[in-house]
Amino acid sequence: MIVTVRTTTDARAKADALARGAVEARLAACAQVSGPVASVYHWRGAIETTEEWQVEFKTTEARYPALEAHLLAAHDYETPEILAARTVRASEGYARWVERETSPDPAAEGPVVSDELPFFVYGTLRPGAYNHDRFLAGRIGAEADAVLHGAVLYDGPGYPYVVPAAKGRVVGTLLTPAPGAYGELFGLLDRLELPVGYERVAKDVVRTGDGARVAAWVFLAGPDAPLGPVIESGDWFDRP
């Protein structure tokens, strides 16, 4: 999910430095500087008026904590403005560009991310579950049983949610889109999953048939996901 983050500072040069630093660190895909604007605010018992410059960053929800920490360290204000807002809708191409440009160095963190990864599904989109035929019919080229390690499965109101953990495993299915169907499926799954509390993250899963480690998109629980009880088996089909 794309997140727009805004801060302000009292000089154009400072705004440019904040923008460039975040983009160079791959904490934002882009940053836009605008101003000057007149800011009126309470500060230490008085009303102040200051000319400021705004910086607006485009990042992902997964990268927001690192961007916030970076801005707090780089900013010279005692209490800088840092406001974040989730984007309700975005074009598929732009969303993928933001995701790609804010991905950390793949050699340092996580699996190598390519544009067209398969999808690991573990709930209502699994074969045999009620949303599989409804949304995926005709769009899937191959299906394979797989397991995500280092995660815990929670039941929720209507949907299960996965949360990374030191231990645990989640059972699911690896879905490879049919030839020519990737773009359509990518956009469809984002529209289905992101608005109801998920974040799309690249993770390594283990294919059950041959034990191969495969990089895949996994929809993990976001900060506001409505988590229910833990499903101890890690298999949504085995929930009580």
C-alpha positions in Angstrom: 0.0 0.0 0.0 1.3 3.4 -0.9 1.7 5.9 1.9 2.2 9.7 1.5 4.3 11.2 4.2 4.6 15.0 4.7 7.0 17.1 6.7 8.0 20.8 6.8 11.2 22.7 7.4 12.2 26.4 7.4 14.6 26.5 4.4 14.5 25.3 0.8 18.0 23.9 1.1 16.9 21.8 4.2 13.8 20.6 2.3 15.9 19.5 -0.7 18.3 17.7 1.6 15.5 15.8 3.4 14.0 14.8 0.0 17.3 13.7 -1.5 18.4 11.8 1.6 15.2 9.7 1.8 15.2 8.8 -1.9 18.9 7.9 -1.8 18.3 5.6 1.1 15.4 4.0 -0.8 13.0 5.0 2.0 10.9 6.9 -0.6 10.4 6.4 -4.3 10.1 10.1 -4.8 9.8 13.3 -2.8 8.3 16.6 -3.9 9.2 20.0 -2.4 6.8 22.9 -2.4 6.5 26.3 -0.8 7.0 28.6 0.7 3.9 28.3 2.9 2.9 30.4 5.9 2.6 28.2 9.0 0.7 29.5 12.1 1.0 27.4 15.3 1.3 27.3 19.0 4.8 27.0 20.4 5.8 27.4 24.0 2.9 29.5 25.1 2.9 31.8 22.0 1.4 31.8 18.5 4.1 31.8 15.9 4.0 32.5 12.2 6.8 31.0 10.1 7.6 30.6 6.4 8.2 26.9 5.7 8.7 24.5 2.9 6.8 21.2 2.6 8.3 17.9 1.5 5.9 15.1 0.5 7.3 11.5 0.2 5.8 8.5 -1.6 6.7 5.3 0.1 5.0 2.0 1.2 3.5 1.1 4.5 6.2 -1.5 5.1 8.9 1.2 4.7 7.2 3.9 6.7 8.8 3.1 10.1 12.3 3.4 8.6 11.4 6.6 6.8 10.0 8.1 10.1 13.2 7.2 11.9 15.3 8.7 9.2 13.3 12.0 9.2 13.5 12.3 13.0 17.3 11.8 12.9 17.9 14.2 9.9 15.5 17.0 10.9 16.7 19.9 13.0 13.3 20.7 14.5 12.7 19.6 18.1 9.2 18.3 17.2 9.0 18.0 13.4 5.7 17.5 11.6 5.6 13.9 10.2 2.1 13.0 8.9 1.3 9.9 6.9 -1.8 9.0 4.9 -2.7 5.8 3.2 -3.5 6.0 -0.5 -6.9 4.6 -1.2 -6.3 4.0 -4.9 -3.3 4.1 -7.2 -2.7 3.0 -10.8 -1.1 -0.4 -10.9 2.0 0.7 -12.7 2.7 3.5 -10.3 2.1 1.3 -7.3 4.5 -1.3 -8.6 7.1 1.4 -9.3 6.9 2.7 -5.7 7.2 -0.8 -4.3 10.2 -1.5 -6.5 12.0 1.8 -5.8 11.6 1.4 -2.0 12.7 -2.2 -1.8 15.8 -2.6 0.4 19.0 -4.0 -1.0 18.0 -7.7 -1.8 21.5 -8.8 -0.8 20.9 -7.5 2.7 17.3 -8.3 3.5 14.8 -10.9 2.3 14.4 -12.7 -1.0 15.3 -11.2 -4.4 12.3 -9.4 -5.7 11.4 -9.5 -9.4 8.3 -7.8 -11.0 6.5 -11.1 -11.6 6.6 -13.2 -8.5 4.0 -16.0 -7.8 1.5 -15.5 -5.0 1.4 -17.4 -1.7 -2.3 -17.6 -0.5 -3.4 -19.2 2.7 -7.1 -18.4 3.2 -10.1 -17.8 1.1 -8.1 -17.7 -2.2 -6.7 -21.2 -1.7 -8.0 -23.9 -4.1 -11.2 -25.3 -2.5 -12.0 -22.0 -0.6 -14.9 -19.8 -1.5 -13.0 -17.0 -3.2 -10.7 -19.1 -5.4 -13.0 -19.8 -8.3 -14.8 -16.5 -7.8 -11.7 -14.4 -8.5 -9.0 -16.6 -9.8 -10.7 -18.8 -12.4 -8.8 -18.6 -15.8 -6.0 -16.5 -14.3 -3.8 -19.3 -12.8 -1.3 -21.3 -14.7 0.0 -23.5 -11.9 -0.7 -24.3 -8.2 1.6 -26.0 -5.7 1.3 -26.7 -2.0 3.8 -24.5 0.0 4.7 -23.5 3.6 5.7 -20.1 4.9 8.0 -20.5 7.9 8.6 -17.9 10.6 4.9 -16.8 10.8 1.7 -17.3 12.8 -1.8 -17.6 11.3 -4.7 -15.7 13.0 -8.3 -16.1 12.3 -10.2 -12.9 11.7 -13.7 -11.6 10.9 -14.1 -13.4 7.6 -10.4 -13.7 6.6 -7.2 -15.1 8.1 -4.2 -13.0 8.7 -0.5 -13.9 8.8 1.9 -12.2 11.2 5.7 -12.7 11.1 7.1 -14.4 14.2 10.3 -16.1 15.4 8.6 -19.5 15.2 5.6 -20.9 13.4 4.5 -22.0 10.0 1.6 -21.3 7.7 0.3 -23.7 5.2 -0.9 -22.4 1.8 -0.7 -22.6 -1.9 1.7 -21.1 -4.4 -0.1 -19.6 -7.4 1.7 -18.9 -10.6 -0.4 -16.7 -12.9 -1.3 -17.9 -16.4 0.8 -16.5 -19.3 -0.4 -12.9 -20.0 -2.5 -12.8 -16.8 0.0 -11.4 -14.4 -0.8 -7.7 -14.6 -4.5 -8.3 -14.3 -4.1 -10.7 -11.3 -1.6 -8.4 -9.6 -4.0 -5.5 -9.6 -7.0 -7.6 -8.7 -5.3 -9.1 -5.6 -4.1 -5.7 -4.4 -7.7 -4.3 -4.7 -9.1 -7.3 -2.8 -6.5 -7.5 0.0 -5.0 -4.1 0.7 -8.3 -2.3 1.7 -9.2 -5.0 4.3 -6.0 -4.8 6.4 -3.2 -6.6 4.4 0.2 -5.5 3.2 1.9 -7.2 0.3 5.5 -8.3 1.0 8.0 -10.5 -0.8 8.8 -13.6 1.3 10.6 -16.9 0.7 8.2 -19.9 0.9 9.0 -23.6 0.7 7.3 -25.6 -2.0 6.2 -28.8 -0.4 6.6 -31.1 -3.5 10.4 -30.6 -3.9 11.5 -28.5 -1.0 12.5 -25.6 -3.2 12.6 -22.1 -1.7 10.6 -19.7 -3.9 10.2 -15.9 -3.6 6.6 -15.0 -3.6 4.2 -12.2 -2.8 2.5 -12.8 0.6 -0.3 -10.6 2.0 0.6 -10.1 5.7 -1.5 -8.5 8.4 -1.2 -4.7 8.4 -1.0 -2.6 11.7 -4.8 -2.3 11.8 -5.8 -5.9 10.8 -8.6 -7.3 12.9 -6.8 -10.3 14.4 -8.8 -13.1 15.9 -7.5 -16.2 17.7 -4.4 -18.0 16.6 -4.9 -21.0 14.4 -2.4 -23.3 16.0 -2.1 -25.7 13.1 -1.1 -22.9 10.7 -3.7 -24.3 8.2 -6.9 -22.2 7.8 -8.7 -25.4 6.6 -8.0 -27.0 10.0 -9.3 -24.1 12.1 -11.8 -25.1 14.8 
